[in-house]
Amino acid sequence: MRVESWQGISGKLVHDDQKAIVVDDAHDLTDQKELKARLGQDGQPIDEARQAMIKKSVKRQLKTEPLKLSGWFNRHQDSQNAKKTEKLVSDKPTHQYKQIKNELTFFGESFLEGFLGFYGLEVNNALARYEHNLHVLETQELGQTEKEYYLATSQSGRLKAATEPLPSQQIAEEQLNKFYQREPEQTQAEQVRLRSSEDDGKEE
């Protein structure tokens, strides 16, 4: 059995190359017999379990600013509901949802539907951003102390390693930082080249 830990995601994925379960607490990893039994009983296909774990974590971290929600209503020509967003007291979707449910007479069904539509879109966008970007992935064979680190993506739950195993988490994080810092520099260099060629054109 192997354990996967994804950067920025709470929970660990335990799998046997066919089925997987999500374990929230590292202490749950100590009893391998218990894990094997849970895997046999509750195990899901690996890709499904991986995507569910990432989505759950992304949802927990999501903030929905009332201003963005207001803009969403305005884009849908619903200025009445856009005005009501000022009454939301939090930027955490679960708190907002509870407040809307508790004060449904004020917010109304159309606001609730609009909120759920907006929230669903925000979750999908946040999940797509996470899945599109590279992250540090830590893997370990259960019962072994040796860990392997990769730069990887998980698109629709499918693991795609972008590197060979890296020797440490620190090196993996350095590689990740290099990768993402290289892009802006290239873009800046291209902009400078474009500007200088535009200037050349003006001089002629």
C-alpha positions in Angstrom: 0.0 0.0 0.0 1.2 3.5 -0.9 0.4 6.8 0.7 0.2 10.1 -1.3 0.3 13.6 0.2 -0.4 16.5 -2.1 0.9 20.0 -1.4 -1.8 22.3 0.0 -4.3 19.4 0.4 -5.4 18.1 3.7 -5.7 14.3 4.0 -3.7 11.5 2.6 -4.6 9.1 -0.1 -3.9 5.4 0.7 -4.1 3.0 -2.3 -3.1 -0.5 -3.5 -2.8 0.5 -7.2 -6.5 -0.3 -7.7 -8.6 1.1 -4.9 -8.0 4.0 -2.6 -9.3 5.6 0.6 -8.7 9.1 2.1 -7.2 9.2 5.6 -7.5 12.5 7.4 -5.2 11.8 10.3 -1.6 10.6 10.1 -2.2 8.5 13.2 -4.6 6.4 11.1 -1.7 5.2 9.0 -0.1 3.2 11.8 -2.5 0.2 11.8 -1.9 -1.5 8.4 -4.4 -4.3 9.0 -7.1 -1.7 9.7 -6.2 0.2 6.6 -6.3 -2.9 4.4 -9.7 -3.8 5.8 -11.0 -0.2 5.1 -9.5 -0.3 1.6 -11.3 -3.6 0.9 -14.6 -2.4 2.3 -14.7 1.4 1.4 -12.1 1.6 -1.3 -13.0 3.6 -4.5 -11.2 3.7 -7.8 -7.9 5.7 -7.3 -8.7 8.6 -9.7 -12.2 9.1 -8.1 -10.8 9.1 -4.5 -7.9 11.4 -5.4 -10.2 14.0 -7.1 -12.7 13.8 -4.2 -9.9 14.4 -1.7 -8.6 17.4 -3.6 -12.0 18.9 -4.3 -13.0 18.6 -0.6 -9.8 20.4 0.5 -10.2 23.1 -2.2 -13.8 23.7 -1.1 -12.7 24.1 2.6 -10.1 26.7 1.5 -12.5 28.6 -0.8 -13.6 32.1 0.1 -16.5 33.8 -1.7 -16.2 37.6 -1.4 -19.7 39.3 -1.2 -18.4 41.8 -3.8 -17.7 38.9 -6.4 -21.1 37.4 -5.6 -22.7 40.9 -6.1 -20.9 41.2 -9.5 -22.2 37.8 -10.5 -25.8 38.8 -9.8 -25.3 42.1 -11.7 -24.0 40.2 -14.7 -27.2 38.2 -14.6 -29.3 41.4 -14.5 -30.4 40.8 -10.9 -29.7 44.0 -9.1 -32.1 43.2 -6.2 -30.2 40.2 -5.2 -26.9 42.0 -5.9 -27.9 44.5 -3.2 -28.7 41.7 -0.7 -25.1 40.5 -0.8 -24.1 43.4 1.4 -26.0 41.6 4.3 -23.7 38.6 4.1 -21.5 38.6 7.2 -18.7 36.2 6.1 -16.6 35.2 3.1 -16.7 31.5 4.1 -19.3 29.7 1.9 -20.5 27.3 4.6 -21.3 30.3 6.9 -22.9 32.2 4.1 -25.0 29.2 3.2 -26.2 28.8 6.8 -26.9 32.5 7.0 -29.0 32.5 3.8 -30.9 29.3 5.0 -31.6 30.9 8.4 -32.7 34.2 6.8 -34.4 32.7 3.8 -37.4 35.1 4.2 -35.0 38.0 3.7 -32.8 36.5 1.0 -35.4 34.4 -0.9 -35.2 31.3 -3.0 -33.8 33.1 -6.1 -30.9 34.4 -4.0 -30.2 30.9 -2.7 -30.3 29.4 -6.2 -28.0 32.2 -7.5 -25.6 31.7 -4.6 -25.4 27.9 -5.2 -24.8 28.5 -8.9 -22.0 31.0 -8.1 -20.5 28.8 -5.4 -20.5 25.8 -7.8 -18.7 27.8 -10.4 -16.2 29.1 -7.9 -15.5 25.5 -6.7 -15.0 24.3 -10.3 -12.7 27.2 -11.1 -10.6 26.7 -8.0 -10.4 22.9 -8.6 -9.4 23.5 -12.3 -6.7 25.9 -11.2 -5.3 23.4 -8.7 -5.5 20.6 -11.2 -3.8 22.7 -13.9 -0.8 23.7 -11.8 2.2 21.6 -10.7 2.4 20.6 -7.0 4.8 18.7 -4.8 3.6 15.1 -4.4 5.1 13.0 -1.6 4.7 9.2 -1.9 5.7 6.5 0.6 5.3 2.8 0.8 3.4 2.1 4.0 5.7 0.7 6.6 8.8 2.1 4.9 10.6 5.3 6.0 11.9 6.3 2.6 9.8 8.9 0.8 9.8 10.0 -2.8 9.0 13.5 -4.1 7.7 14.5 -7.5 6.3 17.5 -9.3 3.0 16.4 -10.5 -0.6 17.3 -11.5 -3.8 15.5 -10.8 -6.2 16.2 -13.7 -9.6 14.7 -13.1 -7.9 12.6 -10.4 -5.4 11.1 -12.9 -1.8 11.4 -11.5 0.7 12.8 -14.0 4.2 13.0 -12.7 6.3 15.8 -14.4 9.6 14.7 -12.9 11.6 11.6 -12.0 11.7 11.1 -8.2 13.4 14.0 -6.4 15.7 13.3 -3.4 13.9 15.6 -0.9 10.9 17.9 -0.3 13.1 20.9 -0.3 14.6 20.1 -3.7 11.1 19.5 -5.0 9.9 22.8 -3.7 13.0 24.6 -5.2 12.3 22.9 -8.6 8.7 24.1 -8.4 9.7 27.6 -7.5 12.2 27.7 -10.4 9.5 26.4 -12.8 7.0 29.1 -11.9 9.6 31.9 -11.6 11.0 31.1 -15.1 7.6 31.8 -16.8 7.2 35.5 -15.7 10.8 36.2 -16.7 10.3 34.8 -20.2 7.1 36.8 -20.5 8.9 40.0 -19.5 11.7 39.3 -21.9 9.2 38.8 -24.7 7.5 42.1 -23.8 10.8 43.9 -23.8 11.6 42.4 -27.3 8.1 43.4 -28.5 8.5 46.9 -27.2 12.0 47.3 -28.7 10.7 46.1 -32.1 7.8 48.5 -31.9 10.3 51.3 -31.1 12.3 50.3 -34.1 9.2 50.5 -36.2 8.5 54.0 -35.0 12.0 55.3 -35.7 11.8 54.3 -39.4 
